[in-house]
Protein backbone atom coordinates (compact mmCIF):
# COMPACT_ATOMS: atom_id res chain seq x y z
CA UNK A 1 0.00 0.00 0.00
CA UNK A 2 2.76 2.43 0.94
CA UNK A 3 4.68 1.49 -2.20
CA UNK A 4 1.61 2.10 -4.36
CA UNK A 5 0.97 5.48 -2.75
CA UNK A 6 4.63 6.44 -3.06
CA UNK A 7 4.60 5.43 -6.72
CA UNK A 8 1.47 7.49 -7.32
CA UNK A 9 3.02 10.58 -5.75
CA UNK A 10 6.30 10.07 -7.61
CA UNK A 11 4.41 9.61 -10.88
CA UNK A 12 2.67 12.97 -10.50
CA UNK A 13 5.88 14.73 -9.50
CA UNK A 14 7.81 13.49 -12.55
CA UNK A 15 8.14 15.80 -15.52
CA UNK A 16 7.77 14.93 -19.18
CA UNK A 17 11.44 15.50 -19.99
CA UNK A 18 13.54 15.67 -23.12
CA UNK A 19 17.17 14.58 -22.94
CA UNK A 20 19.00 17.09 -25.14
CA UNK A 21 22.04 14.81 -25.45
CA UNK A 22 20.13 11.96 -27.05
CA UNK A 23 17.03 13.91 -28.17
CA UNK A 24 14.87 11.29 -26.52
CA UNK A 25 12.37 11.36 -23.69
CA UNK A 26 13.98 10.97 -20.30
CA UNK A 27 16.11 12.75 -17.75
CA UNK A 28 19.47 13.94 -19.05
CA UNK A 29 20.65 15.72 -15.93
CA UNK A 30 21.58 19.33 -16.65
CA UNK A 31 20.81 18.92 -20.37
CA UNK A 32 17.10 18.32 -19.82
CA UNK A 33 14.06 20.23 -20.97
CA UNK A 34 10.80 19.88 -19.05
CA UNK A 35 8.45 19.72 -22.00
CA UNK A 36 5.29 19.88 -19.89
CA UNK A 37 6.45 23.11 -18.22
CA UNK A 38 7.34 24.69 -21.56
CA UNK A 39 4.13 23.63 -23.32
CA UNK A 40 1.77 24.77 -20.55
CA UNK A 41 3.56 28.07 -19.90
CA UNK A 42 3.68 28.90 -23.63
CA UNK A 43 0.02 27.99 -24.12
CA UNK A 44 -1.04 30.11 -21.15
CA UNK A 45 1.13 32.99 -22.36
CA UNK A 46 -0.48 32.75 -25.80
CA UNK A 47 -3.93 32.58 -24.21
CA UNK A 48 -3.17 35.72 -22.20
CA UNK A 49 -2.07 37.61 -25.32
CA UNK A 50 -5.05 36.47 -27.39
CA UNK A 51 -7.63 37.37 -24.75
CA UNK A 52 -6.19 40.82 -24.16
CA UNK A 53 -5.81 41.38 -27.90
CA UNK A 54 -9.43 40.37 -28.44
CA UNK A 55 -10.51 42.84 -25.75
CA UNK A 56 -8.54 45.64 -27.43
CA UNK A 57 -9.99 44.86 -30.86
CA UNK A 58 -13.53 44.96 -29.43
CA UNK A 59 -12.95 48.06 -27.33
CA UNK A 60 -16.04 50.24 -27.14
CA UNK A 61 -16.68 53.62 -25.53
CA UNK A 62 -20.32 52.77 -25.00
CA UNK A 63 -21.56 50.02 -22.71
CA UNK A 64 -18.59 47.64 -22.32
CA UNK A 65 -18.99 43.89 -22.40
CA UNK A 66 -18.06 41.55 -19.58
CA UNK A 67 -14.63 40.78 -21.05
CA UNK A 68 -13.78 44.47 -21.46
CA UNK A 69 -14.96 45.19 -17.92
CA UNK A 70 -12.78 42.43 -16.54
CA UNK A 71 -9.70 43.46 -18.55
CA UNK A 72 -10.13 47.10 -17.57
CA UNK A 73 -10.46 46.10 -13.91
CA UNK A 74 -7.21 44.09 -14.04
CA UNK A 75 -5.35 46.88 -15.87
CA UNK A 76 -6.56 49.56 -13.44
CA UNK A 77 -5.53 47.39 -10.49
CA UNK A 78 -2.03 46.81 -11.84
CA UNK A 79 -1.63 50.42 -13.00
CA UNK A 80 -2.69 51.71 -9.57
CA UNK A 81 -0.20 49.41 -7.88
CA UNK A 82 2.59 50.63 -10.15
CA UNK A 83 1.72 54.30 -9.54
CA UNK A 84 1.81 53.78 -5.78
CA UNK A 85 5.00 51.71 -5.65
CA UNK A 86 7.20 52.83 -8.55
CA UNK A 87 8.98 56.12 -8.00
CA UNK A 88 10.76 56.37 -11.35
CA UNK A 89 9.56 57.15 -14.86
CA UNK A 90 9.48 54.23 -17.29
CA UNK A 91 6.94 53.13 -19.87
CA UNK A 92 8.08 49.52 -19.41
CA UNK A 93 7.08 48.94 -15.79
CA UNK A 94 3.27 48.89 -16.04
CA UNK A 95 3.11 46.47 -19.04
CA UNK A 96 5.79 44.33 -17.40
CA UNK A 97 3.87 44.21 -14.12
CA UNK A 98 0.64 43.34 -15.95
CA UNK A 99 2.35 40.52 -17.88
CA UNK A 100 3.98 39.10 -14.76
CA UNK A 101 0.79 39.22 -12.71
CA UNK A 102 -1.56 37.69 -15.28
CA UNK A 103 0.89 35.08 -16.60
CA UNK A 104 1.89 33.85 -13.14
CA UNK A 105 -1.76 33.86 -12.06
CA UNK A 106 -2.71 31.66 -15.02
CA UNK A 107 0.18 29.27 -14.38
CA UNK A 108 -0.71 29.08 -10.68
CA UNK A 109 -4.37 28.43 -11.50
CA UNK A 110 -3.42 25.18 -13.26
CA UNK A 111 -3.09 23.75 -9.76
CA UNK A 112 -6.89 23.84 -9.44
CA UNK A 113 -7.39 21.25 -12.20
CA UNK A 114 -8.06 17.68 -11.05
CA UNK A 115 -4.80 15.89 -10.31
CA UNK A 116 -5.25 13.09 -12.85
CA UNK A 117 -6.83 15.17 -15.64
CA UNK A 118 -3.77 16.09 -17.71
CA UNK A 119 -1.83 12.88 -17.03
CA UNK A 120 -4.85 10.83 -18.15
CA UNK A 121 -5.22 12.96 -21.29
CA UNK A 122 -1.57 12.63 -22.34
CA UNK A 123 -1.67 8.89 -21.66
CA UNK A 124 -3.81 8.59 -24.82
CA UNK A 125 -0.84 10.12 -26.67
CA UNK A 126 1.45 7.42 -25.32
CA UNK A 127 3.09 9.68 -22.71
CA UNK A 128 3.49 8.47 -19.15
CA UNK A 129 4.20 11.70 -17.24
CA UNK A 130 2.89 15.24 -17.40
CA UNK A 131 2.92 17.96 -14.73
CA UNK A 132 0.52 20.79 -15.37
CA UNK A 133 1.67 23.52 -12.95
CA UNK A 134 4.62 25.44 -14.46
CA UNK A 135 5.24 27.48 -11.30
CA UNK A 136 5.69 24.26 -9.29
CA UNK A 137 8.83 23.77 -11.39
CA UNK A 138 11.84 25.77 -10.07
CA UNK A 139 13.07 26.18 -13.65
CA UNK A 140 10.09 28.43 -14.35
CA UNK A 141 10.32 30.51 -11.19
CA UNK A 142 14.10 30.92 -11.49
CA UNK A 143 13.72 31.83 -15.16
CA UNK A 144 11.24 34.56 -14.27
CA UNK A 145 13.32 35.88 -11.37
CA UNK A 146 16.57 35.88 -13.37
CA UNK A 147 14.81 37.90 -16.07
CA UNK A 148 13.81 40.42 -13.40
CA UNK A 149 17.41 40.41 -12.11
CA UNK A 150 18.77 41.37 -15.54
CA UNK A 151 16.16 44.13 -15.81
CA UNK A 152 17.29 45.49 -12.44
CA UNK A 153 20.92 45.59 -13.58
CA UNK A 154 19.90 47.16 -16.90
CA UNK A 155 17.92 49.93 -15.20
CA UNK A 156 20.77 50.59 -12.76
CA UNK A 157 23.11 51.24 -15.70
CA UNK A 158 20.46 53.12 -17.70
CA UNK A 159 19.46 55.53 -14.93
CA UNK A 160 22.78 55.99 -13.12
CA UNK A 161 25.26 55.32 -15.87
CA UNK A 162 28.25 53.01 -15.53
CA UNK A 163 30.12 55.54 -13.40
CA UNK A 164 27.22 56.31 -11.07
CA UNK A 165 26.32 52.65 -10.63
CA UNK A 166 29.97 51.77 -10.01
CA UNK A 167 30.30 54.50 -7.36
CA UNK A 168 27.15 53.28 -5.68
CA UNK A 169 28.41 49.69 -5.54
CA UNK A 170 31.79 50.80 -4.17
CA UNK A 171 30.67 53.42 -1.65
CA UNK A 172 27.26 52.36 -0.27
CA UNK A 173 26.63 51.84 2.61
CA UNK A 174 29.97 52.24 4.45
CA UNK A 175 31.80 54.78 2.33
CA UNK A 176 34.72 54.46 -0.12
CA UNK A 177 37.28 53.27 2.42
CA UNK A 178 35.39 50.05 3.05
CA UNK A 179 34.64 49.36 -0.62
CA UNK A 180 35.43 45.58 -0.42
CA UNK A 181 32.69 45.16 2.19
CA UNK A 182 30.34 47.36 0.15
CA UNK A 183 30.90 45.18 -2.92
CA UNK A 184 30.30 41.97 -0.94
CA UNK A 185 27.10 43.38 0.54
CA UNK A 186 25.89 44.48 -2.92
CA UNK A 187 26.58 41.07 -4.47
CA UNK A 188 24.69 39.36 -1.63
CA UNK A 189 21.80 41.83 -1.95
CA UNK A 190 21.48 41.41 -5.70
CA UNK A 191 21.77 37.61 -5.45
CA UNK A 192 19.16 37.28 -2.73
CA UNK A 193 16.50 39.09 -4.74
CA UNK A 194 16.05 36.56 -7.59
CA UNK A 195 16.54 33.66 -5.17
CA UNK A 196 13.82 34.90 -2.83
CA UNK A 197 11.46 35.69 -5.71
CA UNK A 198 11.83 32.25 -7.25
CA UNK A 199 11.89 30.12 -4.10
CA UNK A 200 8.85 31.82 -2.54
CA UNK A 201 6.71 31.20 -5.62
CA UNK A 202 8.04 27.69 -6.21
CA UNK A 203 7.68 26.63 -2.56
CA UNK A 204 4.07 27.71 -2.24
CA UNK A 205 2.93 26.17 -5.53
CA UNK A 206 4.89 22.95 -5.07
CA UNK A 207 3.38 22.53 -1.59
CA UNK A 208 -0.09 23.17 -2.97
CA UNK A 209 0.42 20.66 -5.78
CA UNK A 210 1.70 18.05 -3.34
CA UNK A 211 -1.29 18.49 -1.03
CA UNK A 212 -3.70 18.01 -3.95
CA UNK A 213 -1.85 14.80 -4.86
CA UNK A 214 -2.07 13.52 -1.29
CA UNK A 215 -5.77 14.37 -1.18
CA UNK A 216 -6.25 12.30 -4.34
CA UNK A 217 -5.03 9.26 -2.37
CA UNK A 218 -7.94 9.56 0.06
CA UNK A 219 -11.25 7.70 -0.46
CA UNK A 220 -13.42 9.44 -3.04
CA UNK A 221 -16.04 10.42 -0.46
CA UNK A 222 -13.37 12.35 1.49
CA UNK A 223 -11.67 13.89 -1.53
CA UNK A 224 -14.52 16.25 -2.37
CA UNK A 225 -15.03 17.98 1.02
CA UNK A 226 -11.34 18.19 1.93
CA UNK A 227 -10.28 18.93 -1.64
CA UNK A 228 -12.94 21.61 -1.97
CA UNK A 229 -11.86 23.36 1.22
CA UNK A 230 -8.20 23.25 0.19
CA UNK A 231 -9.05 24.53 -3.30
CA UNK A 232 -10.90 27.53 -1.83
CA UNK A 233 -7.93 28.35 0.40
CA UNK A 234 -5.50 27.71 -2.44
CA UNK A 235 -7.25 30.31 -4.61
CA UNK A 236 -5.98 32.90 -2.14
CA UNK A 237 -2.47 31.44 -2.37
CA UNK A 238 -2.60 31.58 -6.17
CA UNK A 239 -3.68 35.23 -6.17
CA UNK A 240 -1.34 36.35 -3.39
CA UNK A 241 1.75 34.70 -4.87
CA UNK A 242 1.15 36.30 -8.28
CA UNK A 243 0.64 39.67 -6.59
CA UNK A 244 3.76 39.32 -4.40
CA UNK A 245 5.96 38.44 -7.38
CA UNK A 246 4.61 41.44 -9.31
CA UNK A 247 4.88 43.77 -6.31
CA UNK A 248 8.46 42.83 -5.47
CA UNK A 249 9.44 43.24 -9.12
CA UNK A 250 8.03 46.77 -9.11
CA UNK A 251 9.80 47.61 -5.85
CA UNK A 252 13.16 46.23 -7.00
CA UNK A 253 12.95 48.18 -10.26
CA UNK A 254 11.93 51.30 -8.36
CA UNK A 255 15.00 50.90 -6.14
CA UNK A 256 17.14 50.61 -9.28
CA UNK A 257 15.92 54.10 -10.25
CA UNK A 258 17.00 55.58 -6.93
CA UNK A 259 20.52 56.81 -6.29
CA UNK A 260 22.15 56.15 -2.93
CA UNK A 261 25.65 57.27 -3.77
CA UNK A 262 25.06 60.59 -2.04
CA UNK A 263 24.34 58.74 1.20
CA UNK A 264 27.88 57.39 1.42
CA UNK A 265 30.20 59.10 3.81
Rosetta blueprint (number, residue, H / E / L):
1 X L
2 X H
3 X H
4 X H
5 X H
6 X H
7 X H
8 X H
9 X H
10 X H
11 X H
12 X H
13 X L
14 X L
15 X L
16 X L
17 X E
18 X E
19 X E
20 X L
21 X L
22 X L
23 X L
24 X E
25 X E
26 X L
27 X L
28 X L
29 X L
30 X L
31 X L
32 X E
33 X E
34 X E
35 X H
36 X H
37 X H
38 X H
39 X H
40 X H
41 X H
42 X H
43 X H
44 X H
45 X H
46 X H
47 X H
48 X H
49 X H
50 X H
51 X H
52 X H
53 X H
54 X H
55 X H
56 X H
57 X H
58 X L
59 X L
60 X L
61 X L
62 X L
63 X L
64 X L
65 X L
66 X H
67 X H
68 X H
69 X H
70 X H
71 X H
72 X H
73 X H
74 X H
75 X H
76 X H
77 X H
78 X H
79 X H
80 X H
81 X H
82 X H
83 X H
84 X H
85 X H
86 X L
87 X L
88 X L
89 X L
90 X L
91 X L
92 X H
93 X H
94 X H
95 X H
96 X H
97 X H
98 X H
99 X H
100 X H
101 X H
102 X H
103 X H
104 X H
105 X H
106 X H
107 X H
108 X H
109 X H
110 X H
111 X H
112 X H
113 X L
114 X L
115 X L
116 X L
117 X H
118 X H
119 X H
120 X H
121 X H
122 X H
123 X H
124 X L
125 X L
126 X L
127 X L
128 X L
129 X L
130 X L
131 X L
132 X L
133 X L
134 X H
135 X H
136 X H
137 X L
138 X H
139 X H
140 X H
141 X H
142 X H
143 X H
144 X H
145 X H
146 X H
147 X H
148 X H
149 X H
150 X H
151 X H
152 X H
153 X H
154 X H
155 X H
156 X H
157 X H
158 X H
159 X H
160 X H
161 X H
162 X H
163 X H
164 X H
165 X H
166 X H
167 X H
168 X H
169 X H
170 X H
171 X H
172 X L
173 X L
174 X L
175 X L
176 X H
177 X H
178 X H
179 X H
180 X H
181 X H
182 X H
183 X H
184 X H
185 X H
186 X H
187 X H
188 X H
189 X H
190 X H
191 X H
192 X H
193 X H
194 X H
195 X H
196 X H
197 X H
198 X H
199 X H
200 X H
201 X H
202 X H
203 X H
204 X H
205 X H
206 X H
207 X H
208 X H
209 X H
210 X H
211 X H
212 X H
213 X H
214 X H
215 X H
216 X H
217 X L
218 X L
219 X L
220 X H
221 X H
222 X H
223 X H
224 X H
225 X H
226 X H
227 X H
228 X H
229 X H
230 X H
231 X H
232 X H
233 X H
234 X H
235 X H
236 X H
237 X H
238 X H
239 X H
240 X H
241 X H
242 X H
243 X H
244 X H
245 X H
246 X H
247 X H
248 X H
249 X H
250 X H
251 X H
252 X H
253 X H
254 X H
255 X H
256 X H
257 X L
258 X L
259 X L
260 X L
261 X H
262 X H
263 X H
264 X L
265 X L
